[in-house]
Amino acid sequence: MVACKLTSLELQKYKTEVIALLKDNILKREELINGYHYTFAGSDTILDQLMIFIKSERQCCKFLTFNLTIENDLSSIILNITGPDGTKEFINTEMEL
């Protein structure tokens, strides 16, 4: 089932703090069949933000799958977020990513 387990207050705080930071740092977004492919700068700061995001999402949205690719030369970080039918709509409406 595609549904977040956070309460409204928790979700609002989460969106403003964690997701807003990520949105500001997306360099490129590409649609996948079952989700999205995001490209970020390869900095340690971005990596830290992505890890906070993934750790949080693993607890509330267990239907999501995260694939993180980190280039050795710090040129980029790739995050793929995928899942079952409805995942793209969830990412667009609930996460607004």
DSSP file (Angstrom, degrees, kcal/mol; ACC not computed):
  #  RESIDUE AA STRUCTURE BP1 BP2  ACC     N-H-->O    O-->H-N    N-H-->O    O-->H-N    TCO  KAPPA ALPHA  PHI   PSI    X-CA   Y-CA   Z-CA
    1    1 A M              0   0    0      0, 0.0     2,-1.1     0, 0.0    62,-0.2   0.000 360.0 360.0 360.0 135.0    0.0    0.0    0.0
    2    2 A V        +     0   0    0     83,-0.1     2,-0.3    60,-0.1    59,-0.1  -0.761 360.0 118.3 -94.2  94.4    1.3    3.4   -1.0
    3    3 A A        -     0   0    0     -2,-1.1     2,-0.2    57,-0.1    60,-0.2  -0.967  57.9-123.5-158.7 140.9    0.8    5.6    2.1
    4    4 A C        -     0   0    0     -2,-0.3    57,-0.2    57,-0.1    56,-0.1  -0.612  10.7-151.1 -85.2 145.7    2.9    7.6    4.6
    5    5 A K        +     0   0    0     55,-1.1     2,-0.2    -2,-0.2    -1,-0.1   0.377  60.4 109.6 -99.1   3.8    2.6    6.7    8.3
    6    6 A L  S    S-     0   0    0     54,-0.1    -2,-0.1     1,-0.1     2,-0.1  -0.518  70.0-118.2 -78.8 148.0    3.5   10.2    9.6
    7    7 A T     >  -     0   0    0     -2,-0.2     4,-3.0     1,-0.1     5,-0.2  -0.305  33.8 -99.7 -74.0 168.8    0.9   12.4   11.2
    8    8 A S  H  > S+     0   0    0      1,-0.2     4,-2.4     2,-0.2     5,-0.2   0.906 123.5  45.9 -58.8 -45.2   -0.1   15.7    9.7
    9    9 A L  H  > S+     0   0    0      2,-0.2     4,-2.2     1,-0.2    -1,-0.2   0.919 115.2  47.0 -65.9 -43.3    2.1   17.7   12.1
   10   10 A E  H  > S+     0   0    0      1,-0.2     4,-2.6     2,-0.2    -2,-0.2   0.915 112.6  50.2 -62.6 -42.9    5.1   15.4   11.7
   11   11 A L  H  X S+     0   0    0     -4,-3.0     4,-2.8     2,-0.2    -2,-0.2   0.909 109.7  49.9 -63.9 -43.5    4.7   15.4    7.9
   12   12 A Q  H  X S+     0   0    0     -4,-2.4     4,-2.2    -5,-0.2    -1,-0.2   0.929 113.2  45.7 -62.3 -46.0    4.6   19.2    7.7
   13   13 A K  H  X S+     0   0    0     -4,-2.2     4,-2.0     1,-0.2     5,-0.3   0.918 114.0  49.9 -62.9 -43.4    7.7   19.6    9.9
   14   14 A Y  H  X>S+     0   0    0     -4,-2.6     4,-2.2     1,-0.2     5,-1.4   0.923 110.4  49.6 -61.2 -46.8    9.5   16.9    7.9
   15   15 A K  I  <>S+     0   0    0     -4,-2.8     5,-1.6     1,-0.2    -1,-0.2   0.916 112.8  46.3 -60.7 -44.3    8.6   18.5    4.5
   16   16 A T  I  <5S+     0   0    0     -4,-2.2    -1,-0.2    -5,-0.2    -2,-0.2   0.849 123.6  32.1 -70.5 -32.7    9.8   21.9    5.6
   17   17 A E  I  X5S+     0   0    0     -4,-2.0     4,-0.7    -5,-0.2    -2,-0.2   0.940 130.7  19.5 -90.9 -54.4   13.0   20.7    7.1
   18   18 A V  I  X5S+     0   0    0     -4,-2.2     4,-1.7    -5,-0.3    -3,-0.2   0.945 126.1  42.2 -88.3 -53.3   14.3   17.7    5.2
   19   19 A I  I  ><S+     0   0    0     -5,-1.4     4,-2.9     1,-0.2     5,-0.2   0.878 110.4  57.9 -66.8 -37.0   12.5   17.7    1.8
   20   20 A A  H  ><S+     0   0    0     -5,-1.6     4,-1.8    -6,-0.3    -1,-0.2   0.902 105.6  50.9 -60.1 -40.4   12.9   21.4    1.3
   21   21 A L  H  X S+     0   0    0     -4,-0.7     4,-0.5     1,-0.2    -1,-0.2   0.912 112.4  46.3 -62.2 -42.4   16.7   21.1    1.6
   22   22 A L  H >X S+     0   0    0     -4,-1.7     3,-1.6     1,-0.2     4,-0.6   0.935 108.5  54.8 -66.3 -45.8   16.8   18.3   -1.0
   23   23 A K  H >< S+     0   0    0     -4,-2.9     3,-0.9     1,-0.3    -1,-0.2   0.877 104.9  54.5 -56.4 -39.6   14.5   20.1   -3.4
   24   24 A D  H 3< S+     0   0    0     -4,-1.8    -1,-0.3     1,-0.2    -2,-0.2   0.691 111.6  45.8 -67.3 -17.7   16.8   23.1   -3.4
   25   25 A N  H << S+     0   0    0     -3,-1.6    16,-0.5    -4,-0.5     2,-0.5   0.361  76.5 120.2-111.4   4.2   19.8   20.9   -4.3
   26   26 A I  E <<  -A   40   0A   0     -3,-0.9    14,-0.2    -4,-0.6     3,-0.1  -0.590  34.2-178.8 -72.1 122.8   18.3   18.7   -7.1
   27   27 A L  E     +     0   0A   0     12,-3.2     2,-0.3    -2,-0.5    13,-0.2   0.793  69.5   4.3 -87.9 -33.2   20.4   19.3  -10.3
   28   28 A K  E     -A   39   0A   0     11,-1.3    11,-2.5     2,-0.0     2,-0.4  -0.990  58.7-163.0-155.1 141.8   18.4   17.0  -12.5
   29   29 A R  E     -A   38   0A   0     -2,-0.3     2,-0.4     9,-0.2     9,-0.2  -0.997  10.9-177.4-130.2 129.8   15.2   14.9  -12.2
   30   30 A E  E     -A   37   0A   0      7,-2.8     7,-3.0    -2,-0.4     2,-0.3  -0.983  25.6-121.1-128.6 139.9   14.3   12.1  -14.6
   31   31 A E  E     -A   36   0A   0     -2,-0.4     5,-0.2     5,-0.2     2,-0.2  -0.595  26.4-167.0 -80.0 136.2   11.2   10.0  -14.7
   32   32 A L  E >   -A   35   0A   0      3,-2.9     3,-0.6    -2,-0.3    56,-0.0  -0.679  37.7-102.4-110.1 170.2   11.6    6.2  -14.4
   33   33 A I  T 3  S+     0   0    0     -2,-0.2    55,-0.1     1,-0.2    -1,-0.1   0.899 121.0  19.6 -59.0 -41.0    8.9    3.6  -15.0
   34   34 A N  T 3  S-     0   0    0     53,-0.1    49,-1.5    51,-0.1     2,-0.3   0.032 135.8 -27.5-122.3  26.2    8.3    3.1  -11.3
   35   35 A G  E <  S-AB  32  82A   0     -3,-0.6    -3,-2.9    47,-0.2     2,-0.3  -0.955  79.0 -56.5 166.1-145.0    9.8    6.3   -9.7
   36   36 A Y  E     -AB  31  81A   0     45,-2.3    45,-2.5    -2,-0.3     2,-0.5  -0.956  22.4-143.0-139.0 154.9   12.3    9.0  -10.3
   37   37 A H  E     -AB  30  80A   0     -7,-3.0    -7,-2.8    -2,-0.3     2,-0.4  -0.979  24.2-168.8-116.4 121.0   16.1    9.5  -10.8
   38   38 A Y  E     -AB  29  79A   0     41,-3.1    41,-2.5    -2,-0.5     2,-0.5  -0.916   9.3-155.4-117.0 140.0   17.6   12.5   -9.1
   39   39 A T  E     +AB  28  78A   0    -11,-2.5   -12,-3.2    -2,-0.4   -11,-1.3  -0.958  17.4 175.6-114.6 132.3   21.1   14.0   -9.6
   40   40 A F  E     -AB  26  77A   0     37,-2.8    37,-2.3    -2,-0.5   -14,-0.1  -0.856  39.8 -87.4-126.2 161.8   22.8   16.0   -6.8
   41   41 A A        -     0   0    0    -16,-0.5    35,-0.2    -2,-0.3    34,-0.1  -0.336  43.4-116.0 -62.5 154.8   26.2   17.6   -6.4
   42   42 A G        +     0   0    0     32,-0.7    34,-0.2    33,-0.4    -1,-0.1   0.009  66.5 132.9 -89.2  30.6   28.7   15.2   -4.9
   43   43 A S     >  -     0   0    0     32,-0.1     4,-2.0     1,-0.1     5,-0.1  -0.402  65.2-123.8 -81.5 157.9   29.4   17.1   -1.7
   44   44 A D  H  > S+     0   0    0      2,-0.2     4,-2.5     1,-0.2     5,-0.2   0.826 111.9  59.5 -66.1 -31.9   29.4   15.5    1.8
   45   45 A T  H  > S+     0   0    0      2,-0.2     4,-2.1     1,-0.2    -1,-0.2   0.930 107.3  44.9 -62.1 -46.2   26.7   18.0    2.9
   46   46 A I  H  > S+     0   0    0      2,-0.2     4,-2.7     1,-0.2    -2,-0.2   0.909 111.7  53.3 -64.2 -42.3   24.3   16.7    0.2
   47   47 A L  H  X S+     0   0    0     -4,-2.0     4,-2.2     1,-0.2    -2,-0.2   0.914 108.3  50.1 -59.7 -43.2   25.2   13.1    1.1
   48   48 A D  H  X S+     0   0    0     -4,-2.5     4,-2.0     2,-0.2    -1,-0.2   0.916 111.3  48.8 -60.5 -43.8   24.4   13.8    4.8
   49   49 A Q  H  X S+     0   0    0     -4,-2.1     4,-2.3     1,-0.2    -2,-0.2   0.901 110.6  50.8 -63.6 -41.5   21.0   15.4    3.8
   50   50 A L  H  X S+     0   0    0     -4,-2.7     4,-2.8     1,-0.2    -1,-0.2   0.886 108.4  51.9 -64.4 -38.5   20.2   12.4    1.6
   51   51 A M  H  X S+     0   0    0     -4,-2.2     4,-2.6     2,-0.2    -1,-0.2   0.896 109.3  49.2 -66.4 -39.4   21.0   10.0    4.4
   52   52 A I  H  X S+     0   0    0     -4,-2.0     4,-2.1     2,-0.2    -2,-0.2   0.927 113.1  48.7 -62.3 -44.4   18.7   11.8    6.8
   53   53 A F  H  X S+     0   0    0     -4,-2.3     4,-2.7     2,-0.2    -2,-0.2   0.937 113.1  45.6 -59.8 -49.8   16.0   11.7    4.1
   54   54 A I  H  X S+     0   0    0     -4,-2.8     4,-2.3     1,-0.2    -2,-0.2   0.913 111.7  51.7 -64.3 -43.7   16.4    8.0    3.4
   55   55 A K  H  X S+     0   0    0     -4,-2.6     4,-0.8    -5,-0.2    -1,-0.2   0.909 113.4  45.3 -59.7 -41.9   16.5    7.0    7.1
   56   56 A S  H >X S+     0   0    0     -4,-2.1     4,-1.5    -5,-0.2     3,-0.8   0.933 113.0  49.0 -66.9 -46.6   13.3    8.9    7.7
   57   57 A E  H 3X S+     0   0    0     -4,-2.7     4,-2.9     1,-0.2     7,-0.2   0.837 102.5  62.3 -65.3 -33.2   11.5    7.6    4.6
   58   58 A R  H 3< S+     0   0    0     -4,-2.3    -1,-0.2     1,-0.2    -2,-0.2   0.822 107.4  45.6 -61.0 -30.2   12.5    4.0    5.5
   59   59 A Q  H << S+     0   0    0     -4,-0.8     3,-0.2    -3,-0.8    -1,-0.2   0.851 124.9  27.5 -81.6 -36.0   10.5    4.3    8.7
   60   60 A C  H  < S+     0   0    0     -4,-1.5   -55,-1.1     1,-0.2     2,-0.3   0.744 126.2  38.2-101.7 -24.5    7.3    5.9    7.4
   61   61 A C    ><  +     0   0    0     -4,-2.9     3,-2.0    -5,-0.2    -1,-0.2  -0.625  60.5 168.5-129.8  71.9    7.1    4.8    3.7
   62   62 A K  T 3   +     0   0    0     -2,-0.3    -1,-0.1     1,-0.3    -4,-0.1   0.571  69.4  70.9 -66.6  -9.8    8.2    1.2    3.7
   63   63 A F  T 3  S+     0   0    0    -60,-0.2    -1,-0.3   -62,-0.2     2,-0.2   0.620  81.2  94.5 -80.8 -13.2    7.0    0.7    0.1
   64   64 A L    <   -     0   0    0     -3,-2.0     2,-0.4    -7,-0.2    19,-0.2  -0.525  60.7-153.8 -83.4 146.7    9.8    2.9   -1.3
   65   65 A T  E     -C   82   0A   0     17,-3.2    17,-2.5    -2,-0.2     2,-0.5  -0.978   9.2-158.9-117.5 133.4   13.1    1.5   -2.6
   66   66 A F  E     -C   81   0A   0     -2,-0.4     2,-0.5    15,-0.2    15,-0.2  -0.944  10.0-175.3-116.5 130.4   16.2    3.8   -2.5
   67   67 A N  E     -C   80   0A   0     13,-2.3    13,-2.8    -2,-0.5     2,-0.5  -0.985   9.4-169.1-123.2 119.2   19.3    3.3   -4.7
   68   68 A L  E     -C   79   0A   0     -2,-0.5     2,-0.5    11,-0.2    11,-0.2  -0.933   4.0-170.5-113.5 126.2   22.1    5.7   -4.0
   69   69 A T  E     -C   78   0A   0      9,-2.9     9,-2.9    -2,-0.5     2,-0.5  -0.975   3.2-167.3-118.0 125.3   25.2    6.0   -6.3
   70   70 A I  E     -C   77   0A   0     -2,-0.5     7,-0.2     7,-0.2     2,-0.2  -0.953  16.1-137.1-117.1 118.7   28.1    8.0   -5.1
   71   71 A E    >   -     0   0    0      5,-2.0     3,-1.2    -2,-0.5     5,-0.0  -0.480  13.6-131.9 -72.0 142.3   30.8    8.9   -7.6
   72   72 A N  T 3  S+     0   0    0      1,-0.2    -1,-0.1    -2,-0.2    -2,-0.0   0.815 103.7  54.1 -63.7 -32.1   34.4    8.5   -6.4
   73   73 A D  T 3  S-     0   0    0      3,-0.1    -1,-0.2     1,-0.0   -31,-0.1   0.256 111.2-114.9 -92.2  14.5   35.5   11.9   -7.6
   74   74 A L  S <  S+     0   0    0     -3,-1.2   -32,-0.7     2,-0.2    -2,-0.1   0.663  78.6 128.0  64.3  18.5   32.7   13.9   -5.8
   75   75 A S  S    S-     0   0    0      1,-0.2   -33,-0.4   -34,-0.1     2,-0.3   0.855  74.3 -14.9 -76.0 -33.5   31.2   14.9   -9.2
   76   76 A S        -     0   0    0    -35,-0.2    -5,-2.0   -34,-0.2     2,-0.4  -0.994  47.3-141.8-163.5 160.3   27.7   13.7   -8.5
   77   77 A I  E     -BC  40  70A   0    -37,-2.3   -37,-2.8    -2,-0.3     2,-0.5  -0.999  21.6-155.8-125.3 131.0   25.4   11.7   -6.3
   78   78 A I  E     -BC  39  69A   0     -9,-2.9    -9,-2.9    -2,-0.4     2,-0.5  -0.918   8.3-172.3-111.1 132.0   22.5    9.8   -7.9
   79   79 A L  E     -BC  38  68A   0    -41,-2.5   -41,-3.1    -2,-0.5     2,-0.5  -0.986   2.7-168.8-124.3 121.0   19.3    8.8   -5.9
   80   80 A N  E     -BC  37  67A   0    -13,-2.8   -13,-2.3    -2,-0.5     2,-0.5  -0.940   2.3-168.4-105.1 128.4   16.7    6.6   -7.5
   81   81 A I  E     +BC  36  66A   0    -45,-2.5   -45,-2.3    -2,-0.5     2,-0.3  -0.977  21.5 158.2-116.2 118.5   13.4    6.4   -5.6
   82   82 A T  E     +BC  35  65A   0    -17,-2.5   -17,-3.2    -2,-0.5   -47,-0.2  -0.822   4.5 140.1-134.2 171.3   11.2    3.6   -6.9
   83   83 A G        -     0   0    0    -49,-1.5   -19,-0.1    -2,-0.3     3,-0.1  -0.975  48.4 -40.9 176.0-167.0    8.3    1.4   -5.7
   84   84 A P  S >  S-     0   0    0      0, 0.0     3,-2.0     0, 0.0     4,-0.2  -0.033  84.9 -51.9 -71.8 178.4    5.0   -0.2   -6.6
   85   85 A D  T 3  S+     0   0    0      1,-0.3   -83,-0.1     2,-0.1   -51,-0.1  -0.253 129.1  34.5 -50.7 136.2    2.2    1.3   -8.7
   86   86 A G  T 3> S+     0   0    0     -3,-0.1     4,-2.1   -85,-0.1    -1,-0.3   0.275  83.3 111.7  98.6  -9.5    1.3    4.7   -7.3
   87   87 A T  H <> S+     0   0    0     -3,-2.0     4,-2.8     2,-0.2     5,-0.2   0.921  75.5  50.0 -65.5 -45.0    4.8    5.6   -6.2
   88   88 A K  H  > S+     0   0    0      1,-0.2     4,-2.2    -4,-0.2    -1,-0.2   0.914 112.1  48.3 -61.3 -41.8    5.4    8.4   -8.8
   89   89 A E  H  > S+     0   0    0      2,-0.2     4,-2.6     1,-0.2     5,-0.4   0.901 111.3  50.9 -64.1 -40.4    2.1   10.0   -7.8
   90   90 A F  H  X>S+     0   0    0     -4,-2.1     4,-2.2     2,-0.2     5,-1.5   0.928 110.1  49.2 -62.1 -45.8    3.0    9.7   -4.1
   91   91 A I  I  <>S+     0   0    0     -4,-2.8     6,-1.8     1,-0.2     5,-0.9   0.904 114.9  45.5 -60.7 -41.5    6.4   11.3   -4.8
   92   92 A N  I  <5S+     0   0    0     -4,-2.2    -2,-0.2     4,-0.2    -1,-0.2   0.897 125.6  27.3 -70.4 -41.6    4.8   14.2   -6.7
   93   93 A T  I  <5S+     0   0    0     -4,-2.6    -3,-0.2    -5,-0.2    -2,-0.2   0.904 130.6  30.1 -92.5 -45.5    1.9   14.9   -4.3
   94   94 A E  I  <5S+     0   0    0     -4,-2.2    -3,-0.2    -5,-0.4    -2,-0.1   0.893 134.4  26.6 -84.4 -41.3    3.1   13.9   -0.8
   95   95 A M  I   <S-     0   0    0     -5,-1.5    -3,-0.2    -4,-0.2    -4,-0.2   0.720  86.7-148.9 -93.0 -23.9    6.8   14.5   -1.1
   96   96 A E      <       0   0    0     -5,-0.9    -4,-0.2    -6,-0.4    -3,-0.1   0.863 360.0 360.0  54.5  39.8    6.6   17.2   -3.8
   97   97 A L              0   0    0     -6,-1.8    -5,-0.2   -75,-0.0    -1,-0.1   0.392 360.0 360.0-100.1 360.0   10.0   16.1   -5.2
